[in-house]
């Protein structure tokens, strides 16, 4: 899959997923070897998901997500969850991947995720 094909598949999901009421692409950049997409989406329950992914081709020419942040907030703009791999919790298992839980006001270990997995998780929860 090319970078362009990956970004197109993401935008297609946003267009046709019933979870997404509307979305705005805040920034998009693409070359043959890497790409960046930042989006703010309004969810069907009135909450929102603001997220960014920076992707590259790995040695096998597969898409690899290098950095990501998916910030899910409710209709009152209160954090529900945020998945990211910013390296600021080095003592957590699975570093740098972690999840901020807005209700519990805690951070716990995470695993590498992508926008498709995050959208699926949010859909299961609302």
N, C-alpha and C positions, 0 to 999 in steps of 0.2 A: 504494500500500500504506500502510495506517495504521501507526502505532507499535505498536498492539496486535497487528495482524496480523504484523508483523515479529517481535515477541517471541514470539508463539505459534508461528511457523515455526521459530524457534530451539529452543524447548522440544520441539517435535515431532521435530526432528532428534535431539535428545539422547535422547528416548524410544525411537527406532527404529533408531538407528545401531548396528550391531554392535560398533563400536569402543568404545562407552560401556558400561561394566559397570554403573555407577550414578552418580548425580549428586545434588548438593544445591544448591539456589538459596540463596545466602548473602544476597543483597539484590536486590530488584526494586522499581523505581519507574517510573511511567508517567503521562504527561499526554497531551493531544491532540497536542502538538508535540515532545515529547522522551521519552526513556526510558533507563533504566539497568538493566543486568543483570550480576550477579556470581555466578559458578558455580564449584564445584569438582567435577570429574568424575574418577572412577576409570576407567582405560582397561583394555581387554581383556588387556593384557600386565602389568597390576599397577601401571603407572605412573599419573601423574595429570596433568590439565590444569586449572589454575586460571586463570580469565580474567574480564575485565570489558569491557563495551562501553557507551559513552554515545552515543546516537544522537539525531538531530534530523531534521526535515524540512528540505530545502534549498528554494531559491526555486522549483524545479519540483515541489515536494511529493514528492520522492523521499527515501528513507531515506539519510541520510549518517552514517557513523560518525565522530564527532568525536574521541573518545579511545578507545584500546583498549590492552589488555595481555593476551597469551596466554602463560602460563608452563607449559611442558611439562617434566615431570621424570620420571625413570625410577623403578623400583620402590624404589631406595635414596634417593629424594628428591634425586638429583643433577640439576642442570639439563641438559636436552638442548638445548632452544631456547626463546627468548622473543622474541616479536614485539611491538613496542610503538611508540608515537609520542610518548613523553615527550621533550620537547625538550632533551635533555642531550648530544647529539652534533652540534652545529651545523656542523661541518666535513665531515660525511659527505654524499655525494651522496644526494638523495632526502629530505634532512632534512625533517621530524623522524622519518620512518619508518626503522626499523633493526631488526636481528636480532642477538640475543645467541646465540652458538654455545657451548654448554656444553663440548663435547669440545675444541674448539680454543681455548677461553677467549679469544674475540675477539668483536668487534662489527663487523658489516658493513652496508652500505647495504641498505635494504629498500624496499618499496612498500606502499601502503595495502592492508590485508587485512581480512577479516571472519572470523567464527567458522566459516563454511561452508568457506572456503578453507583455514583452519588445520586443521580436522578432516580434510579431504581429503589434505593434506600429511602429517599424522601417519599416516593410514591407509596411505599409500604407503610409509612408512618402517618400519612395524612389521609 
